[in-house]
């Protein structure tokens, strides 16, 4: 995970892992499409985060649950849920950085994705300038 300080997620619990998976899913789904390249970045991030301990079946179950939760309660509620499961500021920064990486994986950060980044930063209580720097870091 180049450019991501993973110190905020040491000792990753299942709840935190699930929150990070959901955050990356929300990022990938922001433009209405979960492309192959976004999925590849998503899986690469997860393998790094979990040292490969998350199997394909569990990942598919988590993605399906994230999709159902998004459909049932909407993006705002899901972002609040991620925030609640990631109480540490460092873990929240990692979540946002992962989201930015997934969104930038296809080489384009669309307007809807930029809006999600700024909305996510606000919900996670991350300075919007820091969020903008994260975007700049992956797009320059």
TIRO-375657 format. One record per residue: x, z, y of N, C-alpha, C in turn; residue number from 1; chain; residue in three letters. Coordinates in steps of 0.2 Angstrom, whole numbers, always signed. Example, Ala and Ser with C-alpha at 12.3 -4.5 7.8 and 13.67 -1.06 7.14 Angstrom:
+-------+-------+-------+-------+-------+-------+-------+-------+-------+-----+--------+---------+
:   n_X :   n_Z :   n_Y :  ca_X :  ca_Z :  ca_Y :   c_X :   c_Z :   c_Y : num : cadena : residuo :
+-------+-------+-------+-------+-------+-------+-------+-------+-------+-----+--------+---------+
:   +66 :   +39 :   -28 :   +62 :   +39 :   -22 :   +66 :   +39 :   -16 :   1 :      A :     Ala :
:   +64 :   +35 :   -11 :   +68 :   +36 :    -5 :   +64 :   +39 :    +0 :   2 :      A :     Ser :
+-------+-------+-------+-------+-------+-------+-------+-------+-------+-----+--------+---------+
***
This chain:
+-------+-------+-------+-------+-------+-------+-------+-------+-------+-----+--------+---------+
:   n_X :   n_Z :   n_Y :  ca_X :  ca_Z :  ca_Y :   c_X :   c_Z :   c_Y : num : cadena : residuo :
+-------+-------+-------+-------+-------+-------+-------+-------+-------+-----+--------+---------+
:    +4 :    +0 :    -6 :    +0 :    +0 :    +0 :    +4 :    +0 :    +6 :   1 :      A :     Unk :
:    +7 :    -6 :    +8 :   +11 :    -6 :   +14 :    +8 :    -4 :   +20 :   2 :      A :     Unk :
:   +12 :    +0 :   +24 :    +9 :    +3 :   +30 :    +4 :    +9 :   +30 :   3 :      A :     Unk :
:    +3 :   +11 :   +24 :    -2 :   +17 :   +23 :    +2 :   +23 :   +21 :   4 :      A :     Unk :
:    +1 :   +28 :   +25 :    +4 :   +35 :   +24 :    -1 :   +38 :   +19 :   5 :      A :     Unk :
:    +1 :   +38 :   +13 :    -3 :   +41 :    +8 :    -2 :   +49 :    +7 :   6 :      A :     Unk :
:    +1 :   +52 :   +11 :    +2 :   +59 :   +11 :    -4 :   +63 :   +12 :   7 :      A :     Unk :
:    -9 :   +60 :   +15 :   -16 :   +63 :   +16 :   -20 :   +63 :   +10 :   8 :      A :     Unk :
:   -18 :   +60 :    +5 :   -22 :   +60 :    -1 :   -18 :   +63 :    -7 :   9 :      A :     Unk :
:   -13 :   +67 :    -6 :   -10 :   +70 :   -12 :   -15 :   +74 :   -16 :  10 :      A :     Unk :
:   -14 :   +74 :   -23 :   -19 :   +78 :   -27 :   -26 :   +75 :   -26 :  11 :      A :     Unk :
:   -26 :   +69 :   -27 :   -33 :   +65 :   -26 :   -38 :   +68 :   -31 :  12 :      A :     Unk :
:   -43 :   +71 :   -29 :   -49 :   +73 :   -33 :   -53 :   +67 :   -34 :  13 :      A :     Unk :
:   -58 :   +68 :   -39 :   -63 :   +63 :   -41 :   -67 :   +61 :   -35 :  14 :      A :     Unk :
:   -69 :   +67 :   -31 :   -74 :   +65 :   -25 :   -70 :   +61 :   -20 :  15 :      A :     Unk :
:   -64 :   +63 :   -19 :   -60 :   +59 :   -14 :   -59 :   +52 :   -16 :  16 :      A :     Unk :
:   -57 :   +51 :   -22 :   -56 :   +45 :   -25 :   -62 :   +40 :   -24 :  17 :      A :     Unk :
:   -68 :   +43 :   -26 :   -74 :   +40 :   -25 :   -76 :   +38 :   -18 :  18 :      A :     Unk :
:   -74 :   +43 :   -13 :   -75 :   +41 :    -6 :   -71 :   +35 :    -4 :  19 :      A :     Unk :
:   -64 :   +35 :    -6 :   -60 :   +30 :    -5 :   -62 :   +23 :    -8 :  20 :      A :     Unk :
:   -65 :   +23 :   -14 :   -68 :   +17 :   -17 :   -74 :   +15 :   -13 :  21 :      A :     Unk :
:   -78 :   +19 :   -11 :   -84 :   +18 :    -7 :   -82 :   +15 :    +0 :  22 :      A :     Unk :
:   -77 :   +18 :    +3 :   -75 :   +15 :    +9 :   -72 :    +8 :    +9 :  23 :      A :     Unk :
:   -68 :    +7 :    +4 :   -66 :    +0 :    +3 :   -71 :    -5 :    +1 :  24 :      A :     Unk :
:   -76 :    -2 :    -3 :   -82 :    -7 :    -4 :   -86 :    -8 :    +2 :  25 :      A :     Unk :
:   -87 :    -3 :    +6 :   -91 :    -5 :   +13 :   -87 :   -10 :   +17 :  26 :      A :     Unk :
:   -80 :    -9 :   +17 :   -76 :   -14 :   +21 :   -77 :   -21 :   +18 :  27 :      A :     Unk :
:   -76 :   -21 :   +11 :   -77 :   -28 :    +8 :   -84 :   -31 :    +9 :  28 :      A :     Unk :
:   -89 :   -27 :    +9 :   -96 :   -30 :   +10 :   -98 :   -31 :   +17 :  29 :      A :     Unk :
:   -93 :   -29 :   +22 :   -95 :   -29 :   +29 :   -97 :   -36 :   +31 :  30 :      A :     Unk :
:   -94 :   -41 :   +28 :   -96 :   -48 :   +30 :  -101 :   -52 :   +25 :  31 :      A :     Unk :
:  -104 :   -47 :   +21 :  -109 :   -50 :   +16 :  -106 :   -53 :   +10 :  32 :      A :     Unk :
:   -99 :   -53 :   +10 :   -96 :   -57 :    +4 :   -90 :   -53 :    +2 :  33 :      A :     Unk :
:   -90 :   -52 :    -5 :   -84 :   -48 :    -8 :   -80 :   -54 :   -12 :  34 :      A :     Unk :
:   -75 :   -57 :    -8 :   -71 :   -62 :   -10 :   -66 :   -60 :   -15 :  35 :      A :     Unk :
:   -64 :   -65 :   -19 :   -59 :   -64 :   -24 :   -53 :   -61 :   -21 :  36 :      A :     Unk :
:   -50 :   -63 :   -15 :   -44 :   -60 :   -12 :   -45 :   -53 :   -10 :  37 :      A :     Unk :
:   -51 :   -52 :    -8 :   -53 :   -45 :    -6 :   -53 :   -40 :   -12 :  38 :      A :     Unk :
:   -56 :   -43 :   -17 :   -56 :   -39 :   -24 :   -49 :   -38 :   -26 :  39 :      A :     Unk :
:   -45 :   -43 :   -26 :   -38 :   -42 :   -28 :   -34 :   -36 :   -24 :  40 :      A :     Unk :
:   -35 :   -36 :   -17 :   -33 :   -31 :   -13 :   -36 :   -24 :   -15 :  41 :      A :     Unk :
:   -42 :   -24 :   -16 :   -46 :   -18 :   -17 :   -43 :   -15 :   -24 :  42 :      A :     Unk :
:   -42 :   -19 :   -29 :   -39 :   -17 :   -35 :   -32 :   -15 :   -35 :  43 :      A :     Unk :
:   -28 :   -18 :   -31 :   -21 :   -16 :   -30 :   -21 :   -10 :   -26 :  44 :      A :     Unk :
:   -25 :    -9 :   -21 :   -25 :    -2 :   -18 :   -27 :    +4 :   -23 :  45 :      A :     Unk :
:   -32 :    +2 :   -27 :   -34 :    +8 :   -31 :   -29 :    +9 :   -37 :  46 :      A :     Unk :
:   -25 :    +4 :   -39 :   -20 :    +5 :   -44 :   -14 :    +9 :   -41 :  47 :      A :     Unk :
:   -13 :    +8 :   -35 :    -8 :   +12 :   -31 :   -10 :   +19 :   -30 :  48 :      A :     Unk :
:   -16 :   +20 :   -28 :   -19 :   +27 :   -27 :   -19 :   +31 :   -33 :  49 :      A :     Unk :
:   -21 :   +28 :   -38 :   -23 :   +32 :   -44 :   -17 :   +31 :   -50 :  50 :      A :     Unk :
:   -12 :   +28 :   -48 :    -7 :   +27 :   -53 :   -10 :   +24 :   -60 :  51 :      A :     Unk :
:   -15 :   +19 :   -59 :   -18 :   +16 :   -64 :   -22 :   +20 :   -69 :  52 :      A :     Unk :
:   -24 :   +26 :   -66 :   -28 :   +30 :   -71 :   -36 :   +28 :   -70 :  53 :      A :     Unk :
:   -38 :   +24 :   -66 :   -45 :   +22 :   -65 :   -46 :   +16 :   -69 :  54 :      A :     Unk :
:   -49 :   +16 :   -75 :   -50 :   +10 :   -79 :   -55 :    +6 :   -76 :  55 :      A :     Unk :
:   -55 :    +0 :   -79 :   -60 :    -6 :   -76 :   -67 :    -4 :   -77 :  56 :      A :     Unk :
:   -69 :    -1 :   -82 :   -76 :    +1 :   -83 :   -78 :    +6 :   -77 :  57 :      A :     Unk :
:   -74 :   +11 :   -76 :   -76 :   +16 :   -71 :   -76 :   +13 :   -64 :  58 :      A :     Unk :
:   -71 :    +8 :   -63 :   -71 :    +5 :   -56 :   -78 :    +1 :   -56 :  59 :      A :     Unk :
:   -80 :    -3 :   -61 :   -86 :    -7 :   -60 :   -92 :    -2 :   -59 :  60 :      A :     Unk :
:   -92 :    +4 :   -62 :   -97 :    +9 :   -61 :   -97 :   +11 :   -54 :  61 :      A :     Unk :
:   -91 :   +13 :   -52 :   -91 :   +15 :   -45 :   -93 :   +10 :   -40 :  62 :      A :     Unk :
:   -91 :    +4 :   -41 :   -93 :    -2 :   -36 :  -101 :    -3 :   -37 :  63 :      A :     Unk :
:  -104 :    -2 :   -43 :  -111 :    -3 :   -43 :  -115 :    +3 :   -40 :  64 :      A :     Unk :
:  -112 :    +9 :   -41 :  -115 :   +14 :   -37 :  -115 :   +14 :   -30 :  65 :      A :     Unk :
:  -109 :   +11 :   -27 :  -108 :   +10 :   -20 :  -113 :    +5 :   -17 :  66 :      A :     Unk :
:  -114 :    +0 :   -21 :  -119 :    -5 :   -19 :  -126 :    -2 :   -19 :  67 :      A :     Unk :
:  -128 :    +1 :   -24 :  -134 :    +5 :   -24 :  -135 :    +9 :   -18 :  68 :      A :     Unk :
:  -130 :   +14 :   -17 :  -131 :   +18 :   -12 :  -131 :   +15 :    -5 :  69 :      A :     Unk :
:  -127 :   +10 :    -4 :  -128 :    +6 :    +2 :  -135 :    +3 :    +3 :  70 :      A :     Unk :
:  -137 :    +0 :    -2 :  -144 :    -3 :    -2 :  -149 :    +3 :    +0 :  71 :      A :     Unk :
:  -149 :    +8 :    -3 :  -154 :   +14 :    -3 :  -154 :   +17 :    +4 :  72 :      A :     Unk :
:  -148 :   +19 :    +6 :  -147 :   +23 :   +12 :  -144 :   +20 :   +19 :  73 :      A :     Unk :
:  -141 :   +14 :   +18 :  -138 :   +11 :   +24 :  -131 :   +13 :   +25 :  74 :      A :     Unk :
:  -128 :    +9 :   +29 :  -121 :   +10 :   +31 :  -119 :   +16 :   +34 :  75 :      A :     Unk :
:  -123 :   +18 :   +39 :  -122 :   +24 :   +43 :  -122 :   +30 :   +38 :  76 :      A :     Unk :
:  -127 :   +31 :   +34 :  -127 :   +36 :   +29 :  -121 :   +36 :   +25 :  77 :      A :     Unk :
:  -119 :   +31 :   +23 :  -113 :   +30 :   +18 :  -107 :   +32 :   +21 :  78 :      A :     Unk :
:  -106 :   +30 :   +28 :  -100 :   +32 :   +31 :  -100 :   +40 :   +32 :  79 :      A :     Unk :
:  -105 :   +43 :   +34 :  -106 :   +50 :   +34 :  -104 :   +53 :   +28 :  80 :      A :     Unk :
:  -106 :   +50 :   +22 :  -105 :   +53 :   +16 :   -97 :   +53 :   +14 :  81 :      A :     Unk :
:   -94 :   +47 :   +16 :   -87 :   +47 :   +15 :   -83 :   +52 :   +19 :  82 :      A :     Unk :
:   -85 :   +53 :   +26 :   -82 :   +58 :   +30 :   -83 :   +65 :   +27 :  83 :      A :     Unk :
:   -89 :   +67 :   +24 :   -90 :   +73 :   +21 :   -85 :   +74 :   +15 :  84 :      A :     Unk :
:   -84 :   +69 :   +11 :   -80 :   +70 :    +5 :   -72 :   +69 :    +7 :  85 :      A :     Unk :
:   -71 :   +68 :   +13 :   -64 :   +67 :   +15 :   -63 :   +72 :   +21 :  86 :      A :     Unk :
:   -63 :   +78 :   +21 :   -62 :   +83 :   +26 :   -56 :   +83 :   +30 :  87 :      A :     Unk :
:   -50 :   +81 :   +27 :   -44 :   +81 :   +30 :   -43 :   +75 :   +34 :  88 :      A :     Unk :
:   -40 :   +75 :   +40 :   -39 :   +70 :   +45 :   -34 :   +64 :   +42 :  89 :      A :     Unk :
:   -29 :   +67 :   +38 :   -25 :   +62 :   +35 :   -28 :   +58 :   +30 :  90 :      A :     Unk :
:   -33 :   +61 :   +26 :   -37 :   +57 :   +21 :   -41 :   +52 :   +24 :  91 :      A :     Unk :
:   -44 :   +54 :   +30 :   -48 :   +49 :   +33 :   -45 :   +43 :   +36 :  92 :      A :     Unk :
:   -38 :   +45 :   +38 :   -34 :   +39 :   +41 :   -33 :   +34 :   +35 :  93 :      A :     Unk :
:   -31 :   +37 :   +29 :   -30 :   +33 :   +24 :   -36 :   +29 :   +22 :  94 :      A :     Unk :
:   -42 :   +32 :   +22 :   -48 :   +28 :   +21 :   -49 :   +22 :   +25 :  95 :      A :     Unk :
:   -48 :   +23 :   +32 :   -48 :   +18 :   +37 :   -43 :   +13 :   +36 :  96 :      A :     Unk :
:   -37 :   +15 :   +34 :   -31 :   +10 :   +33 :   -33 :    +5 :   +27 :  97 :      A :     Unk :
:   -36 :    +8 :   +22 :   -37 :    +5 :   +16 :   -43 :    +0 :   +18 :  98 :      A :     Unk :
:   -48 :    +2 :   +22 :   -53 :    -3 :   +24 :   -50 :    -9 :   +28 :  99 :      A :     Unk :
:   -46 :    -7 :   +32 :   -43 :   -13 :   +36 :   -39 :   -17 :   +32 : 100 :      A :     Unk :
:   -35 :   -15 :   +27 :   -32 :   -19 :   +22 :   -36 :   -24 :   +18 : 101 :      A :     Unk :
:   -42 :   -21 :   +16 :   -47 :   -25 :   +12 :   -50 :   -30 :   +16 : 102 :      A :     Unk :
:   -52 :   -28 :   +22 :   -55 :   -33 :   +27 :   -50 :   -39 :   +29 : 103 :      A :     Unk :
:   -44 :   -37 :   +29 :   -39 :   -42 :   +31 :   -36 :   -46 :   +26 : 104 :      A :     Unk :
:   -38 :   -45 :   +20 :   -35 :   -48 :   +14 :   -36 :   -55 :   +14 : 105 :      A :     Unk :
:   -42 :   -58 :   +16 :   -43 :   -65 :   +16 :   -40 :   -68 :   +22 : 106 :      A :     Unk :
:   -36 :   -65 :   +26 :   -33 :   -68 :   +32 :   -37 :   -68 :   +38 : 107 :      A :     Unk :
:   -43 :   -66 :   +38 :   -48 :   -66 :   +44 :   -51 :   -59 :   +44 : 108 :      A :     Unk :
:   -51 :   -56 :   +50 :   -55 :   -51 :   +51 :   -61 :   -53 :   +56 : 109 :      A :     Unk :
:   -67 :   -53 :   +53 :   -73 :   -56 :   +57 :   -75 :   -51 :   +61 : 110 :      A :     Unk :
:   -80 :   -53 :   +66 :   -83 :   -49 :   +71 :   -86 :   -43 :   +68 : 111 :      A :     Unk :
:   -90 :   -44 :   +62 :   -94 :   -39 :   +59 :   -89 :   -34 :   +56 : 112 :      A :     Unk :
:   -83 :   -36 :   +54 :   -78 :   -32 :   +51 :   -75 :   -28 :   +56 : 113 :      A :     Unk :
:   -73 :   -31 :   +62 :   -70 :   -27 :   +68 :   -75 :   -21 :   +70 : 114 :      A :     Unk :
:   -82 :   -23 :   +70 :   -87 :   -18 :   +72 :   -87 :   -12 :   +67 : 115 :      A :     Unk :
:   -86 :   -14 :   +61 :   -86 :    -9 :   +55 :   -80 :    -4 :   +56 : 116 :      A :     Unk :
:   -74 :    -7 :   +58 :   -68 :    -3 :   +59 :   -69 :    +2 :   +64 : 117 :      A :     Unk :
:   -72 :    -1 :   +70 :   -73 :    +4 :   +76 :   -78 :    +9 :   +74 : 118 :      A :     Unk :
:   -83 :    +7 :   +71 :   -89 :   +12 :   +69 :   -86 :   +17 :   +64 : 119 :      A :     Unk :
:   -82 :   +15 :   +59 :   -79 :   +19 :   +54 :   -74 :   +24 :   +58 : 120 :      A :     Unk :
:   -70 :   +22 :   +62 :   -66 :   +26 :   +66 :   -69 :   +31 :   +69 : 121 :      A :     Unk :
:   -75 :   +30 :   +73 :   -79 :   +35 :   +76 :   -82 :   +40 :   +72 : 122 :      A :     Unk :
:   -85 :   +37 :   +66 :   -88 :   +42 :   +61 :   -83 :   +47 :   +58 : 123 :      A :     Unk :
:   -77 :   +44 :   +57 :   -71 :   +48 :   +54 :   -67 :   +52 :   +59 : 124 :      A :     Unk :
:   -69 :   +51 :   +65 :   -66 :   +55 :   +70 :   -59 :   +53 :   +71 : 125 :      A :     Unk :
:   -57 :   +46 :   +71 :   -51 :   +44 :   +72 :   -51 :   +40 :   +78 : 126 :      A :     Unk :
:   -46 :   +41 :   +82 :   -46 :   +38 :   +89 :   -46 :   +30 :   +88 : 127 :      A :     Unk :
:   -51 :   +27 :   +92 :   -52 :   +20 :   +92 :   -45 :   +16 :   +93 : 128 :      A :     Unk :
:   -41 :   +18 :   +98 :   -35 :   +15 :   +99 :   -30 :   +15 :   +93 : 129 :      A :     Unk :
:   -30 :   +20 :   +89 :   -27 :   +21 :   +83 :   -30 :   +16 :   +78 : 130 :      A :     Unk :
:   -36 :   +15 :   +78 :   -39 :   +10 :   +73 :   -37 :    +3 :   +75 : 131 :      A :     Unk :
:   -37 :    +2 :   +82 :   -35 :    -5 :   +84 :   -28 :    -6 :   +82 : 132 :      A :     Unk :
:   -24 :    -1 :   +82 :   -17 :    -2 :   +80 :   -16 :    -4 :   +73 : 133 :      A :     Unk :
:   -21 :    -1 :   +69 :   -21 :    -2 :   +62 :   -23 :   -10 :   +61 : 134 :      A :     Unk :
:   -28 :   -12 :   +64 :   -30 :   -19 :   +64 :   -24 :   -24 :   +66 : 135 :      A :     Unk :
:   -21 :   -22 :   +72 :   -15 :   -26 :   +74 :   -10 :   -26 :   +69 : 136 :      A :     Unk :
:    -8 :   -21 :   +66 :    -3 :   -20 :   +61 :    -4 :   -25 :   +55 : 137 :      A :     Unk :
:   -10 :   -26 :   +53 :   -11 :   -31 :   +47 :   -12 :   -38 :   +49 : 138 :      A :     Unk :
:   -14 :   -39 :   +56 :   -15 :   -46 :   +58 :   -10 :   -49 :   +62 : 139 :      A :     Unk :
:    -5 :   -46 :   +63 :    +1 :   -49 :   +67 :    +6 :   -51 :   +63 : 140 :      A :     Unk :
+-------+-------+-------+-------+-------+-------+-------+-------+-------+-----+--------+---------+
***
